[in-house]
Amino acid sequence: MMLLRRLLAGLVAGAILISACGCSTSAQPPVQPEDPYSPSQMSFGSTPIPGQGATFQPDVVVIAAGAAAVESVSDDGLTWMLDPNAPGVGDLAPGKVLFVTSRGVGRIVDASRSGADLAVTLAPVTITDVIKDGSFASTSAISLDKAIVYQTPQPFWADPQGASEDGAPRIGPASYRPGVDLPTVPGIGTDAATVAGGFGVTSTCCESGVGAAFSYGAGGIKIEGSIALEMSQPHASFALNIAGGEVTNASFHLLGAAGLKLAVAAGTSPDGFTNINRALPVSAEFTVPVATILGVPLSVTVNQYLNVQTTFSAKTAYISANGEYSFSGDLGFDYSNKTFTPSFVSDPQVKTSILDSAKILSVGVNGIAFDDHVKFTIGLGAYGFKAGVYFTLTATLGLTLGSALATGSIVCRGAQLDLWGDYGVGYDIPKPVTALINFFLKHFNSTPIASSGGIAGPAKNFFDRAVVEPDSKICKK
């Protein structure tokens, strides 16, 4: 298999007959891109084609063999095992930017031999670190009904709580190179089960929406919950113009958003419990190939990130609630003249009230809060380290339920639901994940990365609903 892949790498490079350097601006005859749903392209990403109109930054090394030059990828998505004999691979060095596939893009922090392969470890880049000049746009609606599921074992960055006593992630030494194939072969699908932050998480996407169901049972606490952005025939559109390494205008729009549905139930043990505050970076992602434009293979990627926190005050407590909201419109933004103009769904309507459905069995005041960040990106990269045009929808729920023992006959109940939009051009990584990535990069004496890069508009809270019942002074203290 390895020999066959290396032969393919040589054949592809010979057939294309172009330089691996991305700095060339000379136009080449049109080359038909490979099928993004072929086994090799699904496994490692679509192959770039230099010389088709896009100008890359001078330090970008484009590997013309693309997926045929890739032997394997580490389960954290940061280390790519490449065929050292593939044209262009010999030019790779720390500080340069690797562009081997639509998923294999990043600034090189280490490149060293590992057996018969070259192990190349990458740090995230923004889109203008790769592309100097180019205009990219969808020519028709991008349907999200044929997503490729990428599912990996729990990488170190998916468990911010799984750190040593000094706060460092439990990862291998600097010489560690996990040169094995992804354990789950990517394929077209609608769901993926992973582990994040000690929770079991099942992600769903994208034909009828994007959601996550999560469960936890440890330390005397049991939690089950779910949240879903419901969509009807979801589709997207985008545009991105880059001139001289600067974004001049851009847009992203997601249409088909129809509502939000959420539910949660949690309880404590009679033998004692420990409240939790967990970050859940979900390692499964869903990708829809868009097109190879000017030789650059672009895709839509959907990632999720959750946080869950409990504030129980009593043993043998139980709380539950569910809610459903409907809305219409699109999510996205337009950017021109250095100004962002965001778009948000309008007029959310309550179909099922969280408080009306809330139940509690407890002698104290108890609460639970969780938030779900759903990020849509059109661009380059993988596993949340993706650069391009993006929009993140964040839904936050806080639920507090009291006890009649503390307030006489009155049982106080409170709930708050917020919807936020974050958007921009570049990359945006959750801060707990960034901290773990930077600790990992210390092994290579690499400069720490920022949690975001590129340009971004101001985050907007476009739906804010807080309800306290009953309407009494005791409950509003």
PADRENPA-92429 format. One line per 2 residues: their letters; for each residue x negated, y negated, z negated of N, C-alpha, C. Coordinates in steps of 0.2 Angstrom, whole numbers. Last residue first. Layout:
<martors>
a	X:Y:Z:X:Y:Z:X:Y:Z | ...
</martors>
This chain:
<martors>
kk	172:-191:-220:166:-193:-224:160:-191:-220 | 183:-186:-214:179:-191:-210:173:-194:-214
ci	190:-178:-223:187:-175:-218:182:-180:-214 | 195:-188:-232:190:-183:-234:186:-180:-229
ks	203:-196:-224:197:-199:-226:192:-193:-229 | 210:-187:-210:210:-189:-217:203:-192:-219
dp	217:-179:-199:215:-186:-199:215:-189:-206 | 210:-162:-201:215:-167:-200:213:-174:-201
ev	199:-165:-188:205:-164:-190:205:-160:-197 | 190:-173:-176:190:-171:-183:197:-171:-185
va	181:-173:-160:188:-173:-164:187:-170:-171 | 173:-180:-147:172:-178:-154:179:-178:-157
rd	166:-180:-131:173:-180:-135:171:-177:-142 | 160:-187:-117:158:-186:-125:165:-186:-128
ff	152:-187:-102:158:-184:-106:156:-183:-113 | 140:-192:-98:146:-194:-94:152:-191:-97
nk	125:-198:-102:130:-194:-105:137:-196:-102 | 111:-197:-92:118:-200:-93:122:-195:-96
ap	94:-202:-90:99:-197:-92:106:-200:-94 | 88:-211:-77:90:-211:-84:95:-206:-85
ga	78:-202:-65:83:-207:-67:84:-206:-74 | 61:-199:-61:67:-197:-64:71:-203:-65
ig	47:-193:-52:51:-199:-54:58:-196:-56 | 33:-183:-58:37:-186:-53:41:-192:-55
gs	35:-172:-72:31:-176:-67:35:-178:-61 | 35:-167:-89:38:-169:-83:33:-172:-79
sa	26:-163:-99:33:-159:-98:37:-161:-92 | 9:-162:-93:15:-166:-96:21:-162:-95
ip	-4:-151:-97:1:-154:-92:6:-158:-96 | -21:-153:-102:-14:-152:-103:-9:-155:-98
ts	-34:-147:-92:-31:-153:-95:-24:-151:-96 | -42:-132:-97:-38:-136:-92:-35:-142:-96
nf	-50:-121:-102:-52:-128:-103:-49:-133:-98 | -43:-110:-102:-47:-111:-96:-50:-118:-96
hk	-37:-109:-113:-41:-104:-112:-46:-105:-106 | -27:-119:-112:-33:-120:-116:-39:-115:-115
lf	-16:-113:-106:-21:-117:-102:-27:-118:-106 | -9:-109:-118:-12:-104:-113:-17:-107:-109
fn	-5:-122:-123:-10:-117:-127:-13:-112:-122 | 3:-126:-112:-3:-129:-113:-8:-125:-118
il	13:-117:-113:9:-117:-107:3:-120:-109 | 18:-121:-126:16:-114:-125:11:-114:-119
at	23:-134:-123:18:-133:-128:15:-126:-127 | 32:-131:-113:26:-135:-111:21:-134:-116
vp	42:-125:-120:39:-121:-115:32:-125:-113 | 46:-136:-128:44:-130:-131:40:-126:-127
kp	51:-145:-117:45:-147:-121:42:-140:-125 | 55:-139:-101:57:-140:-108:51:-141:-113
id	50:-148:-87:49:-142:-91:51:-143:-98 | 52:-154:-71:54:-155:-78:55:-149:-82
yg	46:-161:-57:47:-156:-61:49:-158:-68 | 53:-170:-43:47:-168:-47:48:-162:-50
vg	65:-182:-44:61:-178:-39:54:-177:-43 | 81:-180:-54:75:-183:-52:71:-180:-46
yd	91:-180:-69:90:-179:-61:83:-182:-59 | 104:-175:-80:97:-177:-79:95:-175:-72
gw	119:-177:-89:116:-176:-82:108:-179:-82 | 129:-170:-101:124:-174:-99:121:-172:-92
ld	143:-168:-111:140:-166:-105:135:-172:-103 | 148:-163:-127:145:-168:-123:143:-165:-117
lq	159:-160:-140:157:-158:-134:154:-164:-130 | 162:-156:-157:160:-161:-152:157:-158:-146
ag	173:-154:-171:170:-152:-165:168:-157:-160 | 179:-150:-187:176:-154:-182:173:-151:-176
rc	190:-148:-200:187:-145:-194:185:-151:-190 | 195:-145:-217:192:-150:-212:189:-146:-206
vi	209:-141:-225:203:-138:-222:201:-142:-216 | 216:-145:-241:214:-148:-234:208:-144:-231
sg	219:-142:-253:222:-139:-248:220:-140:-241 | 203:-146:-259:209:-144:-261:213:-140:-256
ta	190:-145:-254:194:-151:-253:201:-150:-255 | 184:-133:-256:180:-139:-257:184:-146:-257
la	193:-124:-253:190:-124:-260:187:-130:-261 | 195:-124:-240:200:-127:-244:197:-128:-251
sg	181:-128:-230:184:-123:-234:189:-127:-238 | 176:-132:-213:176:-132:-220:180:-127:-223
lt	166:-131:-198:173:-129:-201:172:-129:-209 | 160:-138:-184:159:-137:-191:166:-136:-194
lg	151:-137:-169:157:-135:-172:156:-134:-180 | 145:-143:-154:144:-143:-161:151:-142:-164
lt	138:-141:-138:144:-140:-142:142:-140:-150 | 133:-148:-123:131:-147:-130:138:-146:-134
at	127:-145:-107:133:-145:-111:131:-144:-118 | 118:-152:-94:118:-150:-100:124:-151:-104
lt	112:-150:-78:118:-151:-82:117:-148:-88 | 100:-157:-68:101:-153:-74:108:-155:-77
fy	93:-157:-52:99:-160:-56:100:-155:-62 | 80:-161:-41:83:-157:-46:89:-161:-49
vg	68:-159:-28:74:-163:-30:78:-159:-35 | 53:-152:-34:57:-154:-29:63:-159:-31
ak	45:-138:-42:45:-145:-40:49:-147:-34 | 46:-127:-56:47:-129:-49:47:-136:-47
fg	45:-118:-66:39:-122:-64:40:-124:-57 | 56:-109:-67:56:-116:-70:50:-120:-69
ya	51:-99:-58:52:-98:-65:52:-105:-69 | 42:-107:-45:46:-102:-48:46:-102:-55
gl	41:-117:-29:39:-115:-36:43:-109:-39 | 49:-131:-21:44:-126:-21:42:-124:-28
gi	66:-135:-19:59:-137:-18:55:-131:-18 | 79:-140:-28:78:-138:-21:70:-140:-20
tf	87:-134:-43:81:-137:-39:81:-135:-32 | 97:-136:-57:97:-134:-49:91:-138:-46
kv	99:-130:-73:95:-134:-68:95:-131:-61 | 108:-131:-87:108:-127:-81:104:-132:-75
hd	107:-129:-104:104:-133:-98:104:-129:-92 | 117:-128:-117:115:-125:-111:113:-130:-106
df	118:-127:-135:118:-131:-129:115:-127:-123 | 127:-126:-151:122:-123:-145:123:-128:-139
ai	130:-124:-168:129:-128:-162:125:-125:-157 | 140:-121:-182:136:-118:-177:136:-123:-171
gn	144:-121:-200:144:-124:-193:139:-120:-188 | 153:-122:-215:149:-119:-210:149:-122:-203
vg	156:-124:-232:156:-127:-225:151:-124:-221 | 164:-109:-240:159:-115:-239:160:-119:-233
vs	170:-98:-240:171:-102:-245:167:-108:-245 | 178:-91:-225:173:-93:-229:175:-97:-235
li	183:-90:-209:184:-86:-216:178:-87:-220 | 191:-98:-196:186:-98:-201:188:-93:-207
ka	193:-103:-179:195:-99:-185:189:-99:-190 | 199:-113:-166:194:-112:-171:197:-108:-177
sd	208:-117:-156:207:-110:-156:202:-108:-162 | 209:-131:-158:215:-127:-159:214:-120:-159
li	196:-135:-156:198:-135:-163:205:-131:-163 | 195:-133:-142:190:-129:-146:193:-129:-153
st	209:-131:-131:205:-135:-136:201:-131:-141 | 210:-128:-115:210:-125:-121:206:-129:-126
kv	210:-139:-106:214:-133:-104:215:-129:-111 | 207:-156:-104:206:-150:-109:212:-145:-107
qp	198:-163:-90:204:-161:-93:204:-155:-98 | 187:-175:-84:188:-168:-87:194:-168:-91
ds	185:-186:-74:191:-185:-77:192:-177:-80 | 172:-180:-62:176:-185:-65:182:-182:-69
vf	154:-177:-61:161:-175:-61:166:-180:-64 | 143:-189:-55:145:-185:-60:153:-183:-58
sp	129:-196:-47:136:-194:-46:137:-188:-51 | 117:-210:-48:119:-203:-49:127:-202:-48
tf	105:-218:-40:112:-218:-40:115:-211:-42 | 89:-225:-43:94:-219:-43:101:-221:-44
tk	78:-234:-33:84:-234:-38:87:-228:-37 | 68:-237:-24:66:-236:-30:72:-236:-36
ns	75:-236:-12:73:-243:-14:71:-243:-22 | 85:-222:-17:82:-226:-12:80:-233:-15
yd	93:-207:-21:87:-212:-23:85:-216:-16 | 107:-200:-28:104:-203:-22:99:-207:-24
fg	113:-185:-35:110:-192:-36:108:-193:-28 | 125:-174:-44:119:-175:-40:117:-183:-41
ld	140:-166:-43:135:-167:-47:129:-169:-43 | 157:-170:-38:151:-167:-37:146:-169:-42
gs	174:-165:-42:169:-170:-40:162:-166:-39 | 183:-161:-57:182:-161:-50:176:-166:-48
fs	188:-150:-71:186:-156:-68:184:-155:-61 | 193:-142:-86:193:-143:-79:191:-150:-77
ye	188:-132:-100:189:-139:-97:189:-138:-90 | 191:-123:-115:190:-123:-107:192:-130:-105
gn	184:-114:-129:187:-120:-126:186:-119:-118 | 184:-106:-145:183:-106:-138:187:-112:-135
as	177:-99:-160:181:-104:-156:180:-103:-149 | 174:-94:-177:174:-93:-170:178:-98:-167
iy	165:-88:-192:168:-94:-188:169:-92:-180 | 163:-82:-208:164:-80:-200:168:-86:-197
at	153:-76:-221:157:-81:-218:158:-79:-210 | 146:-69:-231:152:-66:-228:156:-71:-225
ka	139:-83:-239:139:-76:-237:146:-74:-235 | 137:-100:-234:140:-95:-238:139:-88:-235
sf	133:-109:-225:132:-111:-232:134:-105:-237 | 126:-111:-209:130:-107:-214:128:-109:-221
tt	122:-117:-196:122:-120:-203:127:-117:-208 | 112:-112:-182:118:-111:-187:116:-115:-193
qv	109:-115:-165:107:-117:-172:113:-115:-176 | 101:-113:-149:107:-111:-154:104:-112:-161
nl	99:-118:-132:97:-119:-139:103:-116:-144 | 93:-112:-116:98:-113:-121:95:-115:-128
yq	92:-114:-99:88:-115:-105:93:-116:-110 | 91:-108:-82:94:-110:-88:90:-110:-94
nv	90:-111:-64:87:-109:-71:91:-111:-76 | 91:-109:-47:95:-110:-53:91:-107:-59
tv	84:-116:-32:83:-111:-38:87:-114:-44 | 84:-116:-15:88:-118:-21:86:-113:-26
sl	69:-118:-5:74:-114:-8:78:-118:-14 | 58:-120:9:61:-123:3:67:-118:1
pv	43:-119:17:49:-115:15:52:-117:9 | 37:-129:29:38:-129:22:44:-125:20
gl	37:-132:43:33:-127:40:33:-126:33 | 48:-141:44:41:-143:45:36:-138:43
it	56:-130:34:57:-136:37:50:-139:38 | 64:-115:32:57:-118:33:58:-124:37
av	78:-115:20:75:-116:27:68:-117:27 | 83:-109:8:86:-114:12:84:-114:19
pv	86:-95:-2:82:-98:3:86:-103:7 | 91:-96:-19:94:-95:-12:89:-99:-7
tf	88:-88:-34:85:-92:-29:89:-90:-22 | 89:-87:-51:92:-86:-45:90:-90:-40
ea	80:-80:-65:82:-85:-61:85:-83:-55 | 75:-76:-82:79:-74:-76:80:-80:-72
sv	71:-81:-94:66:-80:-89:69:-78:-82 | 77:-95:-103:79:-89:-100:74:-87:-94
pl	72:-100:-118:70:-101:-111:72:-95:-108 | 80:-104:-132:80:-98:-128:79:-100:-120
ar	76:-109:-148:76:-111:-141:76:-104:-137 | 85:-109:-164:81:-105:-159:82:-108:-152
ni	87:-108:-179:87:-113:-175:82:-111:-169 | 97:-100:-192:92:-100:-187:93:-106:-183
nt	98:-95:-209:100:-99:-204:95:-99:-198 | 98:-79:-216:94:-85:-215:96:-88:-209
fg	107:-71:-229:106:-73:-222:101:-78:-222 | 116:-58:-239:111:-64:-238:110:-65:-231
dp	125:-48:-239:119:-47:-243:114:-52:-242 | 136:-50:-231:137:-51:-238:130:-50:-242
st	130:-60:-217:131:-54:-220:132:-55:-228 | 140:-71:-206:134:-69:-211:136:-63:-215
ga	144:-74:-189:146:-73:-196:139:-71:-200 | 152:-81:-174:146:-80:-178:148:-78:-185
av	156:-85:-158:158:-81:-164:152:-80:-168 | 162:-95:-144:156:-93:-149:160:-89:-155
al	163:-100:-127:166:-97:-133:160:-95:-137 | 169:-110:-113:164:-108:-118:167:-105:-124
kl	169:-117:-97:172:-112:-101:167:-110:-106 | 172:-130:-85:168:-127:-90:172:-123:-95
ga	175:-133:-68:176:-133:-75:171:-130:-79 | 170:-134:-54:178:-134:-56:179:-134:-63
ag	160:-139:-41:161:-139:-49:168:-139:-50 | 158:-142:-28:162:-136:-30:163:-135:-37
ll	142:-147:-24:149:-148:-24:152:-141:-25 | 128:-156:-28:131:-150:-29:138:-151:-29
hf	115:-165:-20:122:-165:-22:125:-158:-22 | 102:-176:-19:104:-169:-20:111:-170:-23
sa	89:-186:-10:96:-185:-13:97:-178:-14 | 78:-200:-7:79:-193:-9:87:-192:-11
nt	64:-209:-1:71:-209:-3:72:-201:-4 | 50:-209:-4:54:-216:-2:61:-215:-3
ve	38:-204:-14:45:-202:-12:48:-209:-10 | 21:-203:-7:26:-207:-12:33:-205:-9
gg	11:-199:1:11:-196:-5:16:-199:-10 | 15:-206:13:9:-208:10:8:-205:3
ai	31:-202:11:27:-205:15:21:-208:11 | 45:-191:11:39:-193:7:34:-196:13
nl	62:-188:8:57:-191:13:51:-193:8 | 74:-177:7:68:-179:4:63:-182:9
af	91:-171:3:86:-175:8:80:-177:4 | 104:-159:2:98:-163:0:95:-166:5
sa	118:-150:-4:115:-153:1:109:-157:-2 | 127:-135:-8:123:-140:-10:121:-144:-3
hp	142:-126:-15:137:-127:-10:133:-134:-11 | 154:-114:-21:148:-119:-22:144:-120:-16
qs	168:-110:-22:164:-110:-16:158:-116:-17 | 170:-117:-37:173:-114:-32:170:-115:-25
me	163:-114:-54:163:-117:-47:167:-113:-42 | 160:-116:-71:164:-113:-66:164:-117:-59
la	148:-114:-81:150:-119:-77:154:-116:-71 | 150:-106:-97:149:-105:-89:152:-111:-86
is	144:-97:-111:146:-103:-108:145:-102:-100 | 146:-87:-126:145:-88:-119:147:-95:-116
ge	141:-77:-140:143:-83:-137:143:-82:-129 | 138:-70:-156:140:-69:-149:143:-75:-146
ik	128:-66:-170:131:-72:-165:132:-69:-159 | 125:-63:-187:126:-60:-180:130:-66:-176
ig	113:-63:-200:117:-67:-195:118:-63:-189 | 103:-56:-207:109:-57:-210:114:-61:-206
ga	92:-55:-198:91:-60:-204:98:-61:-207 | 101:-52:-183:95:-51:-187:95:-56:-193
gy	107:-53:-168:109:-49:-174:103:-48:-178 | 115:-60:-154:109:-60:-159:111:-57:-165
sf	118:-65:-137:120:-61:-143:114:-61:-147 | 126:-73:-123:120:-72:-128:123:-69:-134
aa	129:-77:-106:132:-74:-112:126:-72:-117 | 130:-90:-95:126:-86:-99:130:-83:-105
gv	132:-96:-78:134:-95:-85:129:-91:-88 | 139:-104:-64:133:-102:-67:134:-101:-75
gs	150:-98:-50:148:-103:-55:141:-100:-58 | 153:-89:-41:159:-92:-44:157:-97:-50
ec	140:-86:-35:146:-87:-31:152:-90:-34 | 129:-84:-42:131:-91:-41:137:-92:-37
ct	126:-80:-59:125:-85:-54:126:-81:-47 | 122:-77:-76:126:-75:-70:126:-81:-65
st	112:-68:-89:114:-74:-84:118:-72:-78 | 112:-63:-105:114:-61:-98:116:-67:-94
vg	101:-61:-118:105:-65:-113:106:-62:-107 | 97:-58:-134:99:-54:-128:103:-59:-124
fg	85:-67:-143:92:-66:-141:92:-62:-135 | 72:-70:-145:75:-65:-149:82:-64:-148
ga	69:-79:-135:70:-82:-142:73:-77:-146 | 77:-68:-124:74:-75:-124:75:-77:-132
vt	78:-56:-112:77:-57:-119:74:-64:-119 | 91:-52:-99:84:-53:-102:84:-54:-109
aa	100:-47:-85:99:-47:-92:92:-48:-94 | 109:-55:-72:102:-53:-75:102:-53:-82
dt	119:-56:-58:118:-56:-65:111:-53:-66 | 121:-55:-44:125:-60:-47:123:-61:-55
gi	109:-52:-30:114:-50:-35:117:-56:-39 | 97:-46:-20:103:-50:-20:107:-48:-26
gp	81:-43:-29:86:-41:-24:92:-46:-25 | 65:-39:-35:70:-44:-33:75:-41:-28
vt	61:-26:-45:61:-28:-38:66:-33:-37 | 54:-28:-60:60:-27:-57:60:-30:-50
pl	40:-30:-63:43:-23:-65:50:-22:-62 | 29:-36:-51:35:-37:-55:39:-31:-57
dv	13:-27:-52:19:-30:-49:24:-31:-54 | -1:-33:-62:4:-28:-60:10:-31:-56
gp	-12:-40:-69:-12:-38:-62:-7:-33:-60 | -15:-50:-80:-10:-45:-80:-8:-43:-72
ry	-29:-53:-87:-26:-54:-80:-21:-49:-79 | -38:-61:-99:-33:-56:-98:-30:-58:-91
sa	-48:-69:-104:-50:-64:-98:-44:-60:-96 | -43:-75:-115:-44:-79:-109:-46:-75:-103
pg	-31:-63:-122:-37:-68:-122:-38:-71:-115 | -13:-64:-122:-19:-61:-122:-25:-66:-122
ir	-2:-72:-135:-4:-70:-128:-11:-67:-128 | 8:-78:-144:5:-72:-145:3:-70:-137
pa	5:-96:-146:9:-90:-144:5:-84:-144 | 2:-104:-162:0:-102:-155:4:-96:-153
gd	5:-107:-175:9:-110:-170:7:-108:-162 | -2:-100:-184:-4:-107:-183:0:-110:-177
es	5:-88:-184:6:-93:-190:3:-100:-189 | 10:-86:-167:7:-84:-173:8:-89:-179
ag	27:-85:-160:20:-88:-161:17:-85:-167 | 41:-84:-155:36:-78:-156:29:-81:-156
qp	48:-95:-153:48:-93:-160:42:-87:-161 | 48:-96:-139:44:-101:-143:44:-100:-150
da	48:-86:-127:49:-85:-135:45:-90:-139 | 44:-87:-115:52:-86:-116:53:-85:-123
wf	31:-88:-113:34:-94:-114:42:-94:-115 | 27:-74:-112:26:-78:-118:30:-84:-119
pq	41:-65:-104:35:-69:-104:34:-73:-110 | 50:-51:-104:50:-57:-108:43:-60:-108
pt	50:-46:-87:50:-44:-94:49:-51:-98 | 61:-54:-75:54:-52:-77:55:-50:-85
qy	69:-56:-60:70:-54:-67:63:-51:-69 | 78:-65:-48:71:-63:-51:71:-62:-58
vi	89:-62:-36:88:-62:-43:81:-60:-44 | 95:-72:-23:90:-67:-25:89:-68:-32
ak	112:-76:-18:106:-77:-22:101:-71:-23 | 122:-80:-9:118:-75:-7:111:-76:-11
dl	130:-92:-11:133:-85:-12:129:-79:-10 | 129:-105:-9:125:-102:-15:127:-95:-16
si	126:-114:6:130:-110:2:126:-106:-3 | 123:-130:11:119:-124:8:124:-120:4
as	130:-138:25:130:-136:18:127:-130:16 | 116:-143:36:123:-141:35:124:-139:27
ts	104:-148:36:108:-150:42:115:-148:41 | 94:-155:23:99:-150:25:103:-152:31
af	78:-161:26:85:-162:24:89:-156:26 | 62:-170:25:66:-164:24:73:-165:22
sg	48:-177:31:55:-178:30:59:-172:30 | 31:-181:25:36:-176:28:43:-178:27
dk	15:-181:18:20:-184:23:25:-179:25 | 10:-174:7:8:-181:8:13:-185:13
iv	14:-161:-4:16:-164:2:14:-172:2 | 8:-159:-17:8:-154:-12:9:-157:-5
dt	11:-169:-25:4:-166:-26:3:-161:-20 | 24:-171:-23:19:-175:-20:12:-173:-21
it	30:-162:-32:31:-161:-25:26:-165:-21 | 19:-158:-46:25:-161:-43:24:-160:-35
vp	14:-142:-53:12:-148:-49:19:-151:-47 | 8:-131:-66:13:-134:-62:11:-140:-59
al	-6:-120:-64:-3:-125:-68:3:-129:-63 | -12:-103:-61:-9:-110:-59:-6:-114:-64
tv	-25:-92:-57:-20:-95:-62:-18:-102:-61 | -29:-79:-48:-28:-86:-47:-23:-89:-52
al	-39:-66:-45:-34:-68:-50:-34:-76:-50 | -42:-56:-32:-44:-63:-34:-38:-65:-39
da	-46:-39:-33:-42:-44:-31:-45:-51:-34 | -53:-27:-37:-53:-29:-30:-49:-35:-28
gs	-56:-34:-53:-56:-28:-49:-57:-30:-42 | -54:-50:-51:-51:-45:-56:-51:-39:-52
rs	-63:-65:-50:-62:-58:-47:-59:-54:-53 | -55:-81:-52:-60:-76:-53:-58:-69:-51
ad	-50:-96:-55:-50:-92:-49:-56:-87:-50 | -40:-108:-64:-45:-103:-64:-44:-98:-58
vi	-31:-118:-61:-35:-119:-67:-40:-113:-67 | -24:-125:-47:-28:-119:-49:-32:-122:-55
rg	-7:-130:-46:-14:-132:-46:-18:-127:-50 | 4:-121:-35:2:-124:-41:-5:-126:-41
vg	15:-109:-29:12:-115:-28:10:-118:-35 | 23:-97:-24:16:-97:-26:13:-104:-25
rs	36:-98:-18:35:-97:-25:28:-98:-28 | 33:-99:-5:37:-104:-8:38:-104:-15
tv	15:-96:-5:22:-94:-3:26:-100:-6 | 3:-103:-7:3:-96:-3:10:-94:-1
fl	-6:-115:-11:1:-115:-8:1:-108:-3 | -15:-122:-24:-13:-116:-20:-6:-117:-17
vk	-25:-136:-25:-18:-134:-26:-17:-128:-21 | -41:-137:-35:-37:-137:-29:-30:-135:-30
gp	-45:-134:-48:-44:-141:-46:-40:-142:-39 | -54:-120:-44:-51:-124:-49:-51:-132:-47
al	-52:-114:-27:-56:-116:-33:-52:-120:-38 | -52:-106:-12:-48:-108:-18:-53:-109:-24
dg	-57:-102:0:-58:-109:-2:-55:-111:-8 | -55:-88:1:-61:-90:-1:-62:-97:-2
vg	-42:-89:6:-43:-87:-1:-49:-89:-3 | -43:-91:20:-41:-96:16:-42:-95:8
pa	-39:-75:25:-41:-81:27:-38:-87:22 | -41:-62:13:-36:-65:17:-39:-72:19
np	-50:-56:4:-52:-56:11:-47:-60:16 | -44:-55:-8:-49:-60:-7:-52:-61:0
dl	-27:-56:-11:-32:-52:-7:-38:-57:-5 | -22:-61:-27:-23:-62:-20:-28:-57:-17
mw	-12:-63:-40:-17:-58:-38:-17:-58:-30 | -8:-76:-50:-6:-73:-44:-13:-69:-41
tl	-1:-81:-65:-7:-79:-62:-5:-74:-56 | 12:-86:-69:7:-91:-68:0:-88:-65
gd	23:-78:-71:23:-81:-65:17:-86:-64 | 23:-69:-82:24:-76:-83:24:-80:-77
ds	19:-57:-76:26:-58:-78:28:-65:-80 | 9:-60:-61:10:-59:-68:17:-60:-70
vs	10:-52:-45:11:-58:-49:12:-56:-57 | 0:-45:-32:5:-45:-37:5:-51:-41
ev	-5:-48:-19:-5:-41:-22:0:-40:-27 | -3:-58:-5:-1:-57:-12:-1:-50:-14
aa	-3:-59:8:-10:-60:5:-9:-59:-3 | 9:-58:13:5:-53:15:-2:-53:11
ag	15:-71:10:16:-65:5:12:-59:7 | 2:-79:19:8:-80:14:9:-74:10
aa	-7:-82:28:-4:-75:28:1:-75:23 | -11:-95:26:-7:-93:32:-4:-87:31
iv	-12:-104:12:-14:-97:14:-9:-95:20 | -18:-120:10:-12:-116:13:-15:-109:15
vv	-23:-130:-2:-26:-124:2:-20:-120:4 | -25:-147:-5:-20:-141:-4:-23:-136:1
dp	-32:-159:-5:-34:-153:-9:-30:-147:-9 | -25:-168:4:-31:-165:6:-34:-159:2
qf	-7:-163:6:-13:-167:2:-19:-164:4 | 0:-160:22:-2:-159:15:-7:-163:12
ta	12:-165:33:5:-166:31:4:-165:24 | 23:-156:44:22:-159:37:14:-160:36
gq	22:-150:57:25:-157:56:23:-160:49 | 16:-138:57:23:-138:60:26:-145:59
gp	4:-135:51:4:-137:58:11:-138:61 | 7:-119:42:4:-126:43:5:-128:50
ip	20:-112:35:17:-112:41:14:-119:42 | 22:-101:20:22:-107:23:19:-107:30
ts	34:-87:17:27:-89:19:27:-96:22 | 43:-85:2:43:-86:9:36:-89:11
gf	40:-73:-11:42:-80:-8:41:-80:-1 | 38:-60:-16:33:-65:-18:35:-72:-15
sm	50:-53:-13:46:-51:-19:41:-57:-21 | 55:-58:-1:59:-58:-8:55:-57:-14
qs	45:-55:7:47:-62:6:51:-62:0 | 45:-41:7:39:-44:5:41:-52:3
ps	58:-38:12:56:-35:5:50:-39:3 | 67:-52:19:63:-46:20:60:-44:13
yp	74:-64:17:77:-58:14:73:-52:15 | 67:-73:26:66:-74:18:69:-68:14
de	59:-68:40:66:-67:36:65:-68:29 | 47:-80:45:49:-73:43:56:-74:40
pq	49:-93:57:48:-91:51:50:-84:50 | 41:-95:73:47:-93:70:45:-90:62
vp	32:-110:77:32:-103:74:38:-101:71 | 28:-121:89:33:-119:84:32:-112:83
pq	11:-126:91:17:-123:94:22:-121:89 | 6:-139:80:5:-133:83:11:-131:86
as	-2:-155:78:4:-151:79:2:-145:82 | -13:-161:65:-12:-159:72:-6:-154:73
ts	-17:-163:53:-10:-166:55:-9:-164:62 | -24:-154:39:-23:-156:46:-17:-158:48
cg	-24:-151:26:-25:-158:28:-24:-160:35 | -23:-138:22:-16:-142:23:-17:-149:25
ca	-32:-125:29:-32:-132:26:-26:-135:28 | -32:-114:37:-29:-114:30:-29:-120:27
si	-28:-117:54:-32:-117:49:-28:-117:42 | -21:-103:65:-21:-110:62:-26:-111:56
li	-16:-91:70:-22:-95:73:-22:-102:71 | -6:-82:69:-4:-89:69:-10:-93:71
ag	-13:-70:71:-7:-72:75:-6:-79:75 | -22:-70:60:-24:-70:67:-19:-72:72
av	-13:-69:49:-18:-75:50:-20:-75:57 | -7:-57:52:-3:-63:52:-8:-69:53
lg	-18:-48:51:-14:-49:57:-10:-55:57 | -22:-50:38:-27:-51:43:-23:-52:50
al	-11:-45:31:-13:-52:30:-18:-54:36 | -10:-32:35:-5:-37:37:-7:-44:36
lr	-21:-27:28:-21:-27:36:-16:-32:38 | -17:-29:15:-22:-33:18:-23:-33:25
rl	-6:-20:15:-5:-27:14:-11:-31:17 | -13:-8:17:-8:-10:22:-7:-18:21
lm	-20:-7:5:-24:-8:11:-19:-10:17 | -10:-6:-4:-14:-12:-5:-18:-13:2
m	-4:6:0:0:0:0:-4:-6:0
</martors>
